[in-house]
Amino acid sequence: MARKKEYIEGEVIQKAMNVFWRNGYENTSMQMLEKEMGINKFSIYSSFGNKHGVFVESLKSYKFKVNSIFEKFKNASKGIEDIKQFFYDSVMLCSQEGNQKGCFITNTYNEFSESEDKIIKEEMETFMDNLKSLIIEKLKKDTSKDEDTILKQANYLLLAKHGLAAASRVNSQKEIKDYIEITFNNL
């Protein structure tokens, strides 16, 4: 007879996400996950397959966590001001109590940029494609811009968002604010 789980998967994945967010995938050991999640390796392997499976579930959990700021961004109607607010909201999310520094997605994107891991690459591409589409949608609210300008600005803003996520790990709130303001003054 199968043993009953004595933990809630969502709660242990949240704990695992924080370990990966803090240390990255490569620097996170199974022992670290076991300790942080509060379950043994057998339970981890039984529920998630392996460290990679825990990591993929952690990415999904993070996406769910940031969904509220994406929904706010998606439903806003002020064009470029919406993008700017999204930048501020993203920084605020990562500075909330209990969250790690930087953006878990950006950290993962950077760590796996040279990887052949198809599952992680697909998760990252989907996230980035959705973000870029939303940025393009907001930029199109300014009807004076042609398609080429919109695409260039979307690429610029996507890279600026990566820079912001990296900067939020080490820079002060004042420096972050200045970065965002200058980014949008240049558009």
CYANA upper distance limits for C-alpha pairs under 8 A (distance plus 0.5 A):
  7 TYR  CA     11 GLU  CA      8.23
  7 TYR  CA     12 VAL  CA      7.84
  7 TYR  CA     39 ILE  CA      8.36
  8 ILE  CA     12 VAL  CA      6.97
  9 GLU  CA     13 ILE  CA      6.53
 10 GLY  CA     14 GLN  CA      6.66
 10 GLY  CA     61 SER  CA      8.42
 11 GLU  CA     15 LYS  CA      6.98
 12 VAL  CA     16 ALA  CA      6.67
 12 VAL  CA     37 MET  CA      5.44
 12 VAL  CA     38 GLY  CA      7.97
 13 ILE  CA     17 MET  CA      6.42
 13 ILE  CA     37 MET  CA      7.84
 13 ILE  CA     54 VAL  CA      7.46
 13 ILE  CA     57 GLU  CA      7.24
 13 ILE  CA     58 SER  CA      6.23
 13 ILE  CA     61 SER  CA      7.79
 14 GLN  CA     18 ASN  CA      6.96
 14 GLN  CA     58 SER  CA      7.26
 14 GLN  CA     61 SER  CA      7.36
 15 LYS  CA     19 VAL  CA      7.12
 15 LYS  CA     36 GLU  CA      6.67
 15 LYS  CA     37 MET  CA      6.00
 16 ALA  CA     20 PHE  CA      6.80
 16 ALA  CA     33 LEU  CA      6.45
 16 ALA  CA     36 GLU  CA      7.17
 16 ALA  CA     37 MET  CA      6.46
 16 ALA  CA     54 VAL  CA      7.72
 16 ALA  CA     55 PHE  CA      8.17
 16 ALA  CA     58 SER  CA      7.12
 17 MET  CA     21 TRP  CA      6.35
 17 MET  CA     55 PHE  CA      7.68
 17 MET  CA     58 SER  CA      5.19
 17 MET  CA     59 LEU  CA      7.78
 17 MET  CA     61 SER  CA      8.06
 17 MET  CA     62 TYR  CA      7.90
 18 ASN  CA     22 ARG  CA      6.47
 18 ASN  CA     99 ASN  CA      7.81
 18 ASN  CA    100 GLN  CA      7.34
 19 VAL  CA     23 ASN  CA      6.49
 19 VAL  CA     24 GLY  CA      8.11
 19 VAL  CA     28 THR  CA      7.46
 19 VAL  CA     32 MET  CA      8.07
 19 VAL  CA     33 LEU  CA      7.52
 19 VAL  CA     36 GLU  CA      7.80
 20 PHE  CA     24 GLY  CA      5.18
 20 PHE  CA     25 TYR  CA      6.05
 20 PHE  CA     28 THR  CA      6.74
 20 PHE  CA     55 PHE  CA      7.83
 20 PHE  CA     58 SER  CA      8.49
 21 TRP  CA    100 GLN  CA      6.80
 21 TRP  CA    104 PHE  CA      5.87
 21 TRP  CA    107 ASN  CA      7.99
 22 ARG  CA    100 GLN  CA      6.49
 22 ARG  CA    101 LYS  CA      8.02
 23 ASN  CA     27 ASN  CA      6.05
 23 ASN  CA     28 THR  CA      6.44
 24 GLY  CA     28 THR  CA      6.79
 24 GLY  CA    107 ASN  CA      7.83
 24 GLY  CA    108 THR  CA      7.64
 24 GLY  CA    111 GLU  CA      7.88
 25 TYR  CA     55 PHE  CA      7.88
 25 TYR  CA    108 THR  CA      8.26
 25 TYR  CA    111 GLU  CA      8.30
 28 THR  CA     32 MET  CA      6.82
 28 THR  CA     33 LEU  CA      7.73
 29 SER  CA     33 LEU  CA      6.93
 30 MET  CA     34 GLU  CA      6.49
 30 MET  CA     41 LYS  CA      7.85
 30 MET  CA     51 LYS  CA      7.22
 31 GLN  CA     35 LYS  CA      6.64
 32 MET  CA     36 GLU  CA      6.56
 33 LEU  CA     37 MET  CA      6.15
 34 GLU  CA     38 GLY  CA      6.33
 34 GLU  CA     39 ILE  CA      6.00
 34 GLU  CA     40 ASN  CA      5.98
 34 GLU  CA     41 LYS  CA      6.62
 34 GLU  CA     44 ILE  CA      8.12
 35 LYS  CA     39 ILE  CA      7.62
 39 ILE  CA     43 SER  CA      6.80
 39 ILE  CA     44 ILE  CA      7.46
 40 ASN  CA     44 ILE  CA      6.92
 41 LYS  CA     45 TYR  CA      6.53
 42 PHE  CA     46 SER  CA      6.41
 43 SER  CA     47 SER  CA      6.49
 44 ILE  CA     48 PHE  CA      6.20
 44 ILE  CA     49 GLY  CA      7.44
 44 ILE  CA     50 ASN  CA      7.37
 44 ILE  CA     54 VAL  CA      8.26
 45 TYR  CA     49 GLY  CA      4.86
 45 TYR  CA     50 ASN  CA      5.62
 45 TYR  CA     51 LYS  CA      8.46
 48 PHE  CA     53 GLY  CA      5.55
 48 PHE  CA     54 VAL  CA      6.07
 49 GLY  CA     53 GLY  CA      6.16
 49 GLY  CA     54 VAL  CA      8.14
 50 ASN  CA     54 VAL  CA      6.96
 51 LYS  CA     55 PHE  CA      6.69
 52 HIS  CA     56 VAL  CA      6.70
 53 GLY  CA     57 GLU  CA      6.77
 54 VAL  CA     58 SER  CA      6.59
 55 PHE  CA     59 LEU  CA      6.79
 56 VAL  CA     60 LYS  CA      6.92
 56 VAL  CA    119 ILE  CA      8.40
 56 VAL  CA    120 ILE  CA      7.60
 57 GLU  CA     61 SER  CA      6.65
 58 SER  CA     62 TYR  CA      6.70
 59 LEU  CA     63 LYS  CA      6.73
 59 LEU  CA    104 PHE  CA      8.31
 59 LEU  CA    105 ILE  CA      7.77
 59 LEU  CA    123 GLU  CA      8.44
 60 LYS  CA     64 PHE  CA      6.78
 61 SER  CA     65 LYS  CA      6.69
 62 TYR  CA     66 VAL  CA      6.78
 62 TYR  CA    104 PHE  CA      7.76
 62 TYR  CA    105 ILE  CA      8.33
 63 LYS  CA     67 ASN  CA      6.49
 64 PHE  CA     68 SER  CA      8.47
 66 VAL  CA     70 PHE  CA      7.03
 66 VAL  CA     93 LEU  CA      8.26
 67 ASN  CA     71 GLU  CA      6.54
 68 SER  CA     72 LYS  CA      6.68
 69 ILE  CA     73 PHE  CA      6.57
 69 ILE  CA     86 PHE  CA      7.53
 69 ILE  CA     89 ASP  CA      7.14
 69 ILE  CA     90 SER  CA      7.82
 70 PHE  CA     74 LYS  CA      6.42
 70 PHE  CA     86 PHE  CA      8.31
 71 GLU  CA     75 ASN  CA      6.52
 72 LYS  CA     76 ALA  CA      6.60
 73 PHE  CA     82 ASP  CA      6.68
 73 PHE  CA     83 ILE  CA      7.70
 73 PHE  CA     85 GLN  CA      8.39
 73 PHE  CA     86 PHE  CA      6.54
 73 PHE  CA    134 LEU  CA      8.41
 74 LYS  CA    134 LEU  CA      7.08
 76 ALA  CA     82 ASP  CA      6.69
 77 SER  CA     82 ASP  CA      7.51
 77 SER  CA    138 LYS  CA      8.10
 78 LYS  CA     82 ASP  CA      6.07
 78 LYS  CA    138 LYS  CA      7.98
 78 LYS  CA    141 LYS  CA      8.18
 79 GLY  CA     83 ILE  CA      7.40
 79 GLY  CA    137 GLU  CA      8.39
 79 GLY  CA    138 LYS  CA      4.74
 79 GLY  CA    139 LEU  CA      6.25
 79 GLY  CA    140 LYS  CA      7.96
 79 GLY  CA    141 LYS  CA      5.86
 79 GLY  CA    142 ASP  CA      7.67
 80 ILE  CA     84 LYS  CA      6.88
 80 ILE  CA    138 LYS  CA      6.49
 80 ILE  CA    139 LEU  CA      6.43
 80 ILE  CA    141 LYS  CA      8.46
 81 GLU  CA     85 GLN  CA      6.65
 82 ASP  CA     86 PHE  CA      6.59
 82 ASP  CA    138 LYS  CA      7.68
 83 ILE  CA     87 PHE  CA      6.87
 83 ILE  CA    135 ILE  CA      7.13
 83 ILE  CA    138 LYS  CA      7.60
 84 LYS  CA     88 TYR  CA      7.03
 84 LYS  CA    180 ILE  CA      7.74
 84 LYS  CA    184 PHE  CA      7.50
 85 GLN  CA     89 ASP  CA      6.53
 86 PHE  CA     90 SER  CA      6.49
 87 PHE  CA     91 VAL  CA      6.95
 87 PHE  CA    161 LYS  CA      7.45
 87 PHE  CA    164 LEU  CA      8.43
 87 PHE  CA    180 ILE  CA      7.69
 88 TYR  CA     92 MET  CA      6.72
 88 TYR  CA    180 ILE  CA      8.20
 89 ASP  CA     93 LEU  CA      6.65
 90 SER  CA     94 CYS  CA      7.07
 91 VAL  CA     95 SER  CA      6.85
 91 VAL  CA    102 GLY  CA      8.28
 91 VAL  CA    164 LEU  CA      8.35
 91 VAL  CA    165 ALA  CA      7.78
 91 VAL  CA    168 SER  CA      7.22
 92 MET  CA     96 GLN  CA      6.84
 93 LEU  CA     99 ASN  CA      8.13
 94 CYS  CA     99 ASN  CA      6.17
 94 CYS  CA    100 GLN  CA      6.80
 94 CYS  CA    101 LYS  CA      6.28
 94 CYS  CA    102 GLY  CA      6.42
 94 CYS  CA    103 CYS  CA      6.91
 94 CYS  CA    168 SER  CA      8.42
 95 SER  CA     99 ASN  CA      6.93
 95 SER  CA    100 GLN  CA      7.82
 95 SER  CA    101 LYS  CA      7.12
101 LYS  CA    168 SER  CA      7.04
101 LYS  CA    169 ARG  CA      5.18
101 LYS  CA    170 VAL  CA      8.46
102 GLY  CA    106 THR  CA      8.11
102 GLY  CA    107 ASN  CA      7.68
102 GLY  CA    165 ALA  CA      5.50
102 GLY  CA    166 ALA  CA      6.30
102 GLY  CA    167 ALA  CA      7.88
102 GLY  CA    168 SER  CA      5.70
102 GLY  CA    169 ARG  CA      5.15
103 CYS  CA    107 ASN  CA      6.53
103 CYS  CA    165 ALA  CA      5.90
103 CYS  CA    166 ALA  CA      7.98
104 PHE  CA    108 THR  CA      6.58
105 ILE  CA    109 TYR  CA      6.45
105 ILE  CA    124 MET  CA      7.75
106 THR  CA    110 ASN  CA      6.60
106 THR  CA    162 HIS  CA      6.80
106 THR  CA    165 ALA  CA      7.08
106 THR  CA    166 ALA  CA      8.03
107 ASN  CA    111 GLU  CA      6.67
107 ASN  CA    166 ALA  CA      8.16
108 THR  CA    112 PHE  CA      6.41
109 TYR  CA    113 SER  CA      6.26
109 TYR  CA    124 MET  CA      6.81
112 PHE  CA    117 ASP  CA      8.20
112 PHE  CA    120 ILE  CA      8.05
112 PHE  CA    121 LYS  CA      7.96
115 SER  CA    121 LYS  CA      8.44
116 GLU  CA    121 LYS  CA      8.15
117 ASP  CA    121 LYS  CA      6.57
118 LYS  CA    122 GLU  CA      6.44
119 ILE  CA    123 GLU  CA      6.81
120 ILE  CA    124 MET  CA      6.67
121 LYS  CA    125 GLU  CA      6.47
122 GLU  CA    126 THR  CA      6.51
123 GLU  CA    127 PHE  CA      6.78
124 MET  CA    128 MET  CA      6.58
125 GLU  CA    129 ASP  CA      6.29
126 THR  CA    130 ASN  CA      6.59
127 PHE  CA    131 LEU  CA      6.75
128 MET  CA    132 LYS  CA      6.53
129 ASP  CA    133 SER  CA      6.56
130 ASN  CA    134 LEU  CA      6.78
131 LEU  CA    135 ILE  CA      6.75
131 LEU  CA    158 LEU  CA      8.31
132 LYS  CA    136 ILE  CA      6.62
132 LYS  CA    154 ALA  CA      6.90
132 LYS  CA    155 ASN  CA      8.10
132 LYS  CA    158 LEU  CA      7.10
133 SER  CA    137 GLU  CA      6.60
134 LEU  CA    138 LYS  CA      6.76
135 ILE  CA    139 LEU  CA      6.65
135 ILE  CA    154 ALA  CA      6.44
135 ILE  CA    157 LEU  CA      8.30
136 ILE  CA    140 LYS  CA      6.63
136 ILE  CA    150 ILE  CA      6.98
136 ILE  CA    151 LEU  CA      7.45
136 ILE  CA    154 ALA  CA      6.29
137 GLU  CA    141 LYS  CA      7.58
139 LEU  CA    150 ILE  CA      6.67
139 LEU  CA    154 ALA  CA      8.11
140 LYS  CA    145 LYS  CA      7.77
140 LYS  CA    150 ILE  CA      7.41
145 LYS  CA    149 THR  CA      6.58
145 LYS  CA    150 ILE  CA      6.89
146 ASP  CA    150 ILE  CA      6.79
147 GLU  CA    151 LEU  CA      6.64
148 ASP  CA    152 LYS  CA      6.71
149 THR  CA    153 GLN  CA      6.55
150 ILE  CA    154 ALA  CA      6.50
151 LEU  CA    155 ASN  CA      6.68
152 LYS  CA    156 TYR  CA      6.66
153 GLN  CA    157 LEU  CA      6.53
153 GLN  CA    187 LEU  CA      7.93
154 ALA  CA    158 LEU  CA      6.57
155 ASN  CA    159 LEU  CA      6.76
156 TYR  CA    160 ALA  CA      6.55
157 LEU  CA    161 LYS  CA      6.49
158 LEU  CA    162 HIS  CA      6.95
159 LEU  CA    163 GLY  CA      6.74
160 ALA  CA    164 LEU  CA      6.51
160 ALA  CA    183 THR  CA      7.86
161 LYS  CA    165 ALA  CA      6.65
162 HIS  CA    166 ALA  CA      6.81
163 GLY  CA    167 ALA  CA      6.49
164 LEU  CA    168 SER  CA      6.46
164 LEU  CA    176 ILE  CA      7.73
164 LEU  CA    179 TYR  CA      8.15
164 LEU  CA    180 ILE  CA      8.33
165 ALA  CA    169 ARG  CA      7.54
166 ALA  CA    170 VAL  CA      8.17
167 ALA  CA    171 ASN  CA      5.96
167 ALA  CA    176 ILE  CA      7.71
168 SER  CA    172 SER  CA      8.07
168 SER  CA    176 ILE  CA      7.31
171 ASN  CA    175 GLU  CA      6.61
171 ASN  CA    176 ILE  CA      7.04
172 SER  CA    176 ILE  CA      6.73
173 GLN  CA    177 LYS  CA      6.59
174 LYS  CA    178 ASP  CA      6.67
175 GLU  CA    179 TYR  CA      6.60
176 ILE  CA    180 ILE  CA      6.79
177 LYS  CA    181 GLU  CA      6.65
178 ASP  CA    182 ILE  CA      6.55
179 TYR  CA    183 THR  CA      6.54
180 ILE  CA    184 PHE  CA      6.89
181 GLU  CA    185 ASN  CA      6.62
182 ILE  CA    186 ASN  CA      6.82
183 THR  CA    187 LEU  CA      7.74
